[in-house]
Amino acid sequence: MAKQPMLKFVKIDRDMPQKRAAETRNKDFDEIYAEYADAKAKEQASRCSQCGVPYCQSHCPLHNNIPDWLKLTAEGRLKEAYEVSQATNTFPEICGRICPQDRLCEGNCVIEQSGHGTVTIGSVEKYITDTAWEKGWVQPIAPAQERAQSVGIIGAGPGGLAAADVLRRAGLQVTVYDRYDRAGGLLTYGIPGFKLEKDVVVRRNQQLEKGGVHFRLNCNVGEDLSFEEIREQHDAVIIATGVYKSRDLGGPGSGADGIVRAIDYLTASNRSANFGDTVPEFESGELNAAGKKVVVIGGGDTAMDCVRTAIRQGAESVKCLYRRDRANMPGSQREVQNAEEEGVQFEWLTAPKGFTGDKVEGVIVEKMRLGLPDASGRQSPEVIERSDYVEPADLVIKALGFSPEDLPTLWGAPELEVTRWGTVKAEFTTGRTALPGVYAVGDIVRGASLVVWAIRDGRDCAEAVLADLTAKTAVAAE
């Protein structure tokens, strides 16, 4: 009788890949986790209980077939594991690195609920696909048959690239338009290298390009090319711009020099540290934390990226202000722990009231307490009267989240319908808008969300585009 390769969680403890020492990793932008060795990946995958109702799968936005590729990994059938993983996820090696597994698959693992410690799903996912690249199993897209119909995709972030992958595999002609000089969106310029090394993104972009996806970079829709021109050139258009408009701060002194947006700060750092670009604002010190007292305002994953970047740039001190407590912050608890290990100080239940100095010298901070729950069920922060104090700061980074740009105005397209929040109105799952042949996916529909949701939206929308164009062709042939 064959030996059972799974259900070893009762004998084998959870074991993450080795994390580099904080005092070493906080000085560079390399990824902080080592790669699993083959034996360790098999061992950790074998802890899966192969439960009848896999909550890991149901709580994954892509509904990845996690139990099956864990079993294949435990059995040493890595190529098959890669094929199963890739079948539902366009970029598994990226999700394995940056998904908040503690809130999604791993956080809902059955053996975690029973006290045995979750299966290290994200690390195994990363290992499978990194091995696939190393072994040459990942090949350029090669459609079985070319189709004359074309699709234009506005935005080269994860949603747009996921849609491009599905459409190109079906043989459609795909052009991706993006305002930046490199494809990838926030994967390229928003997420620091210590979470996602840039060669991981570059090789996916190259795979798409070699497979026949055309990229028009440095292209600002509404300036270099109109939205109407893009519609005229393609049989369908997918809007996948993401949300880049930073939420702002008010209060006295909020316009002072030295108060910067998180997206500008992270983009400058990624350009300089990961691509070797010359960035004037970084060289001048405007977007460089070296030697400065840094205060980051916000409690999401973008704020965690900022504080950990500032540490690596050699800041004198780095503090994070968040208006709720640790248990109620939206960012990954794993990221908070990593930041604390690297030297970041968190000031919980604090909020900015104003700023001192024409060039910022300090943040006027007021202390908060948690009151009654708001509409979402979270406790609302309330100001504690006469609790103000000044936190010294040479650089303040606003990481308060993102909201949509006004696309109808920017693109001269008043007919493009948006919600009261400014997001594009689109049909759930398909991404269809009220404009014929126009679809929308990702954050520009959902609001700021996770990369994995953008990938899900891109894939779902691409299937809808294929169905609609196929139906259109059938009608024309009658």
C-alpha positions as CSV (number, residue, x, y, z in Angstrom):
1,M,0.0,0.0,0.0
2,A,1.4,3.4,-1.0
3,K,2.5,5.6,1.9
4,Q,0.2,8.6,2.6
5,P,2.1,11.7,1.6
6,M,-0.3,14.2,3.3
7,L,-1.9,15.0,6.7
8,K,1.5,15.3,8.4
9,F,0.5,18.4,10.3
10,V,0.2,16.2,13.5
11,K,3.9,15.4,13.2
12,I,5.5,18.3,11.4
13,D,5.3,21.9,12.6
14,R,4.7,24.9,10.4
15,D,8.1,26.2,9.2
16,M,8.4,29.4,7.1
17,P,11.4,29.9,4.8
18,Q,14.2,31.4,6.7
19,K,13.9,35.2,7.2
20,R,17.1,37.2,6.9
21,A,18.2,38.9,10.1
22,A,16.5,42.3,10.6
23,E,19.9,44.2,11.1
24,T,21.0,42.9,7.7
25,R,17.9,43.0,5.6
26,N,17.0,46.6,6.7
27,K,20.0,47.9,4.7
28,D,19.0,46.6,1.3
29,F,16.0,46.1,-1.0
30,D,16.4,42.3,-1.5
31,E,13.5,40.1,-0.6
32,I,13.6,39.1,3.1
33,Y,12.7,35.5,2.8
34,A,15.0,32.8,1.5
35,E,13.7,30.2,-1.0
36,Y,12.5,26.8,0.2
37,A,14.8,23.9,-0.6
38,D,13.0,21.1,-2.5
39,A,12.8,18.8,0.6
40,K,11.4,21.6,2.8
41,A,8.7,22.5,0.2
42,K,7.6,18.9,0.0
43,E,7.6,18.7,3.8
44,Q,5.5,21.8,4.4
45,A,3.1,20.9,1.6
46,S,2.6,17.5,3.2
47,R,1.1,19.2,6.2
48,C,-2.1,19.9,4.3
49,S,-5.1,18.0,5.7
50,Q,-6.8,17.7,2.2
51,C,-10.0,18.7,4.0
52,G,-13.4,18.0,2.3
53,V,-14.3,21.7,2.2
54,P,-11.1,23.6,1.5
55,Y,-11.6,27.0,3.1
56,C,-8.2,28.1,1.8
57,Q,-9.6,27.7,-1.8
58,S,-12.9,29.3,-1.1
59,H,-11.3,32.4,0.6
60,C,-8.9,32.9,-2.3
61,P,-10.3,35.5,-4.7
62,L,-9.0,33.3,-7.6
63,H,-10.3,30.1,-6.0
64,N,-6.9,28.5,-6.6
65,N,-6.9,24.7,-6.4
66,I,-4.6,24.9,-3.4
67,P,-5.1,21.4,-1.9
68,D,-4.3,19.7,-5.3
69,W,-1.1,21.6,-5.9
70,L,0.0,21.1,-2.3
71,K,-0.5,17.3,-2.8
72,L,1.4,17.4,-6.1
73,T,4.3,19.3,-4.5
74,A,4.4,16.8,-1.6
75,E,4.6,14.0,-4.1
76,G,7.4,15.7,-6.0
77,R,5.3,16.3,-9.1
78,L,6.3,19.9,-9.4
79,K,5.6,20.5,-13.1
80,E,2.1,19.3,-12.6
81,A,1.8,21.4,-9.5
82,Y,2.8,24.4,-11.5
83,E,0.3,23.6,-14.3
84,V,-2.5,23.4,-11.7
85,S,-1.4,26.6,-10.0
86,Q,-1.1,28.5,-13.4
87,A,-4.5,27.3,-14.6
88,T,-6.3,29.7,-12.2
89,N,-3.7,32.4,-11.5
90,T,-1.9,34.4,-14.1
91,F,0.9,35.4,-11.7
92,P,1.3,32.8,-8.9
93,E,4.8,33.8,-8.1
94,I,3.7,37.4,-7.5
95,C,0.7,36.4,-5.4
96,G,2.9,34.0,-3.4
97,R,5.1,37.0,-2.5
98,I,2.7,39.9,-1.9
99,C,-0.8,38.4,-1.1
100,P,-1.9,38.9,2.6
101,Q,-2.1,35.2,3.1
102,D,-2.7,35.7,6.8
103,R,-6.1,37.3,5.8
104,L,-7.0,35.0,2.9
105,C,-5.9,31.4,2.3
106,E,-3.7,30.8,5.3
107,G,-5.9,32.7,7.7
108,N,-8.7,30.3,6.8
109,C,-6.7,27.0,6.8
110,V,-8.6,24.3,8.7
111,I,-5.5,23.1,10.6
112,E,-4.8,26.7,11.7
113,Q,-8.3,26.7,13.3
114,S,-7.5,23.5,15.1
115,G,-4.3,25.0,16.6
116,H,-1.6,23.2,14.5
117,G,-0.4,26.3,12.5
118,T,-1.4,27.0,9.0
119,V,0.1,25.4,5.9
120,T,2.6,27.9,4.4
121,I,0.6,28.2,1.2
122,G,2.1,31.4,-0.1
123,S,5.7,30.2,0.3
124,V,5.0,26.9,-1.5
125,E,3.1,28.8,-4.3
126,K,6.2,31.0,-4.8
127,Y,8.5,28.0,-4.7
128,I,6.5,26.1,-7.4
129,T,6.5,28.9,-9.9
130,D,10.1,30.1,-9.2
131,T,11.1,26.5,-9.9
132,A,9.0,26.5,-13.1
133,W,10.9,29.5,-14.4
134,E,14.2,28.0,-13.4
135,K,13.4,24.7,-15.2
136,G,12.1,26.4,-18.3
137,W,8.5,25.2,-17.9
138,V,7.1,28.8,-18.3
139,Q,6.9,29.4,-22.0
140,P,5.9,32.4,-24.2
141,I,2.2,32.5,-25.1
142,A,1.6,30.6,-28.4
143,P,-2.1,30.8,-29.5
144,A,-3.3,27.8,-31.4
145,Q,-5.0,30.1,-33.9
146,E,-4.8,33.9,-34.5
147,R,-7.9,36.0,-34.6
148,A,-8.2,39.3,-36.4
149,Q,-10.2,41.0,-33.6
150,S,-8.2,43.4,-31.3
151,V,-8.5,44.6,-27.8
152,G,-7.0,47.7,-26.3
153,I,-6.2,47.7,-22.6
154,I,-5.6,51.0,-20.8
155,G,-3.3,50.3,-17.8
156,A,-0.5,47.8,-17.5
157,G,-1.1,46.9,-13.9
158,P,-2.0,43.4,-12.6
159,G,-5.7,43.6,-13.8
160,G,-4.7,44.7,-17.3
161,L,-1.9,42.3,-17.7
162,A,-4.0,39.4,-16.5
163,A,-6.7,40.2,-19.1
164,A,-4.0,40.6,-21.8
165,D,-2.7,37.1,-21.0
166,V,-6.1,35.4,-21.3
167,L,-7.0,37.3,-24.5
168,R,-3.7,36.7,-26.2
169,R,-3.8,33.0,-25.4
170,A,-7.1,32.9,-27.3
171,G,-5.4,34.5,-30.3
172,L,-6.7,38.0,-30.1
173,Q,-4.5,41.0,-31.0
174,V,-3.8,42.9,-27.8
175,T,-2.3,46.3,-27.2
176,V,-1.7,47.6,-23.7
177,Y,-1.4,51.4,-23.1
178,D,0.3,52.8,-20.0
179,R,1.4,56.2,-18.8
180,Y,4.7,54.8,-17.3
181,D,7.9,53.8,-19.1
182,R,7.7,50.3,-17.8
183,A,4.7,47.9,-17.6
184,G,3.5,46.5,-14.3
185,G,1.8,49.4,-12.6
186,L,2.1,49.3,-8.8
187,L,3.9,45.9,-9.2
188,T,6.7,47.8,-10.8
189,Y,6.7,51.2,-9.1
190,G,4.5,50.9,-6.0
191,I,5.7,47.8,-4.2
192,P,9.2,47.8,-2.9
193,G,11.8,45.3,-4.0
194,F,12.1,43.7,-0.5
195,K,8.6,42.4,-1.0
196,L,8.7,41.9,-4.8
197,E,12.0,41.9,-6.6
198,K,11.6,43.6,-9.9
199,D,13.1,40.9,-12.1
200,V,10.0,38.8,-11.1
201,V,7.7,41.4,-12.7
202,V,10.0,42.1,-15.7
203,R,10.2,38.5,-16.8
204,R,6.3,38.3,-16.8
205,N,6.2,41.5,-18.9
206,Q,8.8,39.9,-21.3
207,Q,6.7,36.7,-21.5
208,L,3.7,38.7,-22.6
209,E,5.7,40.7,-25.1
210,K,7.3,37.6,-26.6
211,G,3.8,36.1,-26.8
212,G,2.6,38.9,-29.0
213,V,1.2,41.5,-26.6
214,H,2.0,45.0,-27.8
215,F,2.9,47.7,-25.3
216,R,2.5,51.4,-25.9
217,L,4.3,52.9,-22.9
218,N,4.8,56.6,-21.9
219,C,1.2,57.0,-23.3
220,N,-1.1,59.4,-21.4
221,V,-4.7,58.7,-22.5
222,G,-6.4,62.1,-23.0
223,E,-3.1,63.8,-23.9
224,D,-1.0,61.6,-26.3
225,L,-4.0,59.6,-27.5
226,S,-7.7,60.1,-26.9
227,F,-10.0,57.6,-25.4
228,E,-12.2,57.8,-28.6
229,E,-9.2,57.0,-30.8
230,I,-8.4,53.9,-28.8
231,R,-12.1,52.8,-29.1
232,E,-11.9,53.3,-32.9
233,Q,-8.8,51.2,-33.2
234,H,-10.1,48.2,-31.3
235,D,-13.1,45.9,-31.2
236,A,-13.1,46.1,-27.4
237,V,-11.5,48.3,-24.8
238,I,-10.7,47.4,-21.1
239,I,-10.1,50.2,-18.6
240,A,-7.6,48.9,-16.0
241,T,-6.0,52.2,-14.8
242,G,-6.1,51.5,-11.1
243,V,-6.5,54.3,-8.6
244,Y,-3.6,56.8,-8.2
245,K,-5.2,59.9,-6.7
246,S,-3.9,60.2,-3.2
247,R,-6.3,61.1,-0.4
248,D,-5.1,64.3,1.2
249,L,-4.6,65.8,4.6
250,G,-6.1,69.0,5.9
251,G,-5.2,71.1,9.0
252,P,-2.8,74.0,9.5
253,G,0.5,73.7,7.6
254,S,-0.7,70.8,5.4
255,G,0.9,72.5,2.4
256,A,4.4,72.7,3.9
257,D,7.4,71.4,2.0
258,G,8.5,68.0,3.1
259,I,5.0,66.5,3.2
260,V,4.8,64.1,0.3
261,R,2.5,61.5,-1.3
262,A,3.3,57.8,-0.7
263,I,3.0,57.0,-4.4
264,D,5.6,59.6,-5.3
265,Y,7.9,58.5,-2.6
266,L,7.7,54.8,-3.4
267,T,8.0,55.4,-7.2
268,A,11.2,57.4,-6.7
269,S,12.7,54.7,-4.4
270,N,11.8,51.9,-6.8
271,R,13.3,53.8,-9.8
272,S,16.5,54.6,-7.9
273,A,17.0,51.4,-5.8
274,N,15.7,48.7,-8.2
275,F,16.2,50.1,-11.7
276,G,19.2,52.4,-11.2
277,D,17.3,55.4,-12.7
278,T,18.5,58.9,-12.0
279,V,15.6,60.5,-10.1
280,P,16.1,64.3,-9.5
281,E,13.7,64.4,-6.6
282,F,15.5,61.5,-4.9
283,E,19.0,63.0,-5.5
284,S,17.9,66.3,-4.1
285,G,16.6,64.7,-0.9
286,E,13.0,65.7,-1.5
287,L,11.9,62.1,-1.8
288,N,14.8,60.5,0.1
289,A,14.6,59.6,3.8
290,A,18.3,59.4,4.4
291,G,19.3,61.1,7.7
292,K,15.7,62.4,8.4
293,K,13.1,62.0,11.1
294,V,10.3,60.4,9.1
295,V,6.7,60.2,10.0
296,V,4.3,58.1,7.9
297,I,0.6,58.6,8.3
298,G,-1.7,55.6,7.6
299,G,-2.1,52.0,8.6
300,G,-2.5,50.1,5.4
301,D,0.0,48.0,3.3
302,T,1.2,51.2,1.5
303,A,2.1,52.7,4.8
304,M,4.1,49.6,5.7
305,D,5.9,49.8,2.4
306,C,6.8,53.4,3.2
307,V,8.1,52.9,6.7
308,R,10.2,49.9,5.7
309,T,11.6,51.8,2.7
310,A,12.5,54.8,4.9
311,I,14.5,52.5,7.2
312,R,16.4,51.1,4.3
313,Q,17.2,54.6,3.0
314,G,19.0,55.4,6.3
315,A,16.4,57.5,8.1
316,E,17.4,58.8,11.5
317,S,14.0,57.6,12.9
318,V,10.8,56.2,11.4
319,K,7.4,56.5,13.1
320,C,4.0,55.4,11.9
321,L,0.9,57.2,13.1
322,Y,-2.4,55.3,12.9
323,R,-5.7,56.5,14.4
324,R,-6.9,53.0,15.5
325,D,-5.1,50.3,17.5
326,R,-3.0,47.4,16.2
327,A,-5.9,44.9,16.1
328,N,-8.0,47.3,13.9
329,M,-5.4,48.3,11.3
330,P,-6.0,47.3,7.7
331,G,-2.4,46.4,6.9
332,S,-1.0,42.8,7.2
333,Q,0.0,41.9,10.7
334,R,3.0,40.1,9.2
335,E,4.1,43.3,7.6
336,V,3.7,45.2,10.9
337,Q,5.9,42.6,12.6
338,N,8.5,42.8,9.9
339,A,8.6,46.6,10.2
340,E,8.9,46.5,14.0
341,E,11.8,44.1,13.7
342,E,13.5,46.4,11.3
343,G,13.3,49.4,13.6
344,V,10.0,51.2,12.9
345,Q,8.1,52.6,15.8
346,F,4.3,52.5,15.8
347,E,2.2,55.2,17.5
348,W,-1.2,53.6,17.8
349,L,-4.4,55.7,18.4
350,T,-2.8,58.9,17.0
351,A,-3.9,61.2,14.2
352,P,-2.4,64.4,12.7
353,K,-4.1,67.7,13.5
354,G,-1.6,70.0,11.7
355,F,2.0,70.6,10.9
356,T,4.7,73.1,12.0
357,G,7.2,75.0,9.9
358,D,7.1,76.3,6.3
359,K,9.4,73.3,5.6
360,V,7.9,70.7,7.8
361,E,9.5,70.5,11.3
362,G,6.8,68.5,13.2
363,V,3.4,66.9,13.2
364,I,0.8,68.2,15.6
365,V,-0.6,64.9,16.9
366,E,-3.8,64.3,18.8
367,K,-4.4,61.1,20.7
368,M,-7.5,59.0,20.0
369,R,-9.6,56.4,21.7
370,L,-11.9,53.8,20.1
371,G,-15.6,54.6,20.5
372,L,-18.8,53.0,19.1
373,P,-18.6,50.8,15.9
374,D,-19.1,52.6,12.6
375,A,-21.3,51.3,9.7
376,S,-18.7,48.6,8.8
377,G,-18.6,47.3,12.4
378,R,-15.2,48.8,13.2
379,Q,-14.9,51.0,16.3
380,S,-14.7,54.7,15.3
381,P,-11.8,56.7,16.6
382,E,-12.6,59.7,18.8
383,V,-10.3,62.5,19.7
384,I,-9.1,62.8,23.4
385,E,-9.4,66.5,24.2
386,R,-6.3,68.4,25.1
387,S,-4.0,65.5,24.3
388,D,-2.0,67.3,21.5
389,Y,1.7,67.0,21.2
390,V,4.3,67.7,18.5
391,E,6.2,64.8,16.9
392,P,9.4,66.1,15.3
393,A,9.6,65.4,11.5
394,D,11.8,66.4,8.5
395,L,9.8,64.2,6.1
396,V,6.1,63.3,6.3
397,I,4.7,60.7,4.0
398,K,0.9,60.6,3.4
399,A,-0.2,56.9,3.0
400,L,-3.9,57.4,3.5
401,G,-5.1,55.3,0.5
402,F,-6.0,56.1,-3.1
403,S,-9.1,57.3,-4.9
404,P,-10.0,57.3,-8.6
405,E,-8.9,60.1,-10.9
406,D,-11.7,61.9,-12.8
407,L,-11.5,59.8,-16.0
408,P,-14.5,61.3,-17.8
409,T,-12.9,64.8,-17.5
410,L,-9.2,63.6,-18.1
411,W,-10.2,61.6,-21.2
412,G,-12.9,64.0,-22.5
413,A,-15.4,61.2,-22.3
414,P,-18.4,62.5,-20.3
415,E,-20.4,59.5,-21.6
416,L,-18.3,57.2,-19.4
417,E,-20.4,56.6,-16.3
418,V,-18.9,56.7,-12.8
419,T,-20.3,56.0,-9.4
420,R,-20.6,58.7,-6.6
421,W,-17.2,57.5,-5.5
422,G,-15.7,58.2,-8.9
423,T,-15.1,54.6,-9.8
424,V,-16.2,53.4,-13.2
425,K,-19.7,51.8,-13.3
426,A,-19.2,48.2,-14.5
427,E,-21.2,45.0,-14.3
428,F,-20.1,42.6,-11.6
429,T,-17.8,39.7,-12.9
430,T,-17.9,40.7,-16.6
431,G,-16.7,44.3,-16.3
432,R,-19.1,45.5,-19.0
433,T,-19.9,49.2,-18.8
434,A,-22.8,51.1,-20.4
435,L,-20.6,52.0,-23.4
436,P,-20.7,49.3,-26.2
437,G,-17.4,47.4,-26.3
438,V,-16.0,49.1,-23.2
439,Y,-15.2,47.2,-20.0
440,A,-13.5,48.1,-16.7
441,V,-11.6,46.0,-14.1
442,G,-9.7,46.2,-10.9
443,D,-9.3,49.1,-8.6
444,I,-10.9,51.6,-11.0
445,V,-14.1,49.6,-10.4
446,R,-13.6,48.3,-6.8
447,G,-11.7,51.2,-5.3
448,A,-8.3,50.5,-3.8
449,S,-8.0,46.7,-3.3
450,L,-5.6,43.8,-3.5
451,V,-3.5,42.7,-6.4
452,V,-5.2,39.3,-6.4
453,W,-8.6,40.8,-6.9
454,A,-7.3,42.8,-9.9
455,I,-6.0,39.6,-11.4
456,R,-9.4,37.9,-10.8
457,D,-11.2,40.8,-12.4
458,G,-8.9,40.9,-15.4
459,R,-9.3,37.1,-16.0
460,D,-13.1,37.3,-15.6
461,C,-13.4,40.3,-17.9
462,A,-11.3,38.7,-20.6
463,E,-13.6,35.7,-20.7
464,A,-16.6,38.1,-21.1
465,V,-14.8,40.0,-23.9
466,L,-14.1,36.6,-25.7
467,A,-17.7,35.6,-25.3
468,D,-19.0,38.9,-26.6
469,L,-16.6,39.1,-29.6
470,T,-17.3,35.4,-30.5
471,A,-21.1,36.2,-30.4
472,K,-20.5,39.3,-32.6
473,T,-18.5,37.3,-35.1
474,A,-21.3,34.6,-35.2
475,V,-24.0,37.3,-35.9
476,A,-21.9,38.9,-38.6
477,A,-21.4,35.5,-40.3
478,E,-25.2,34.8,-40.5
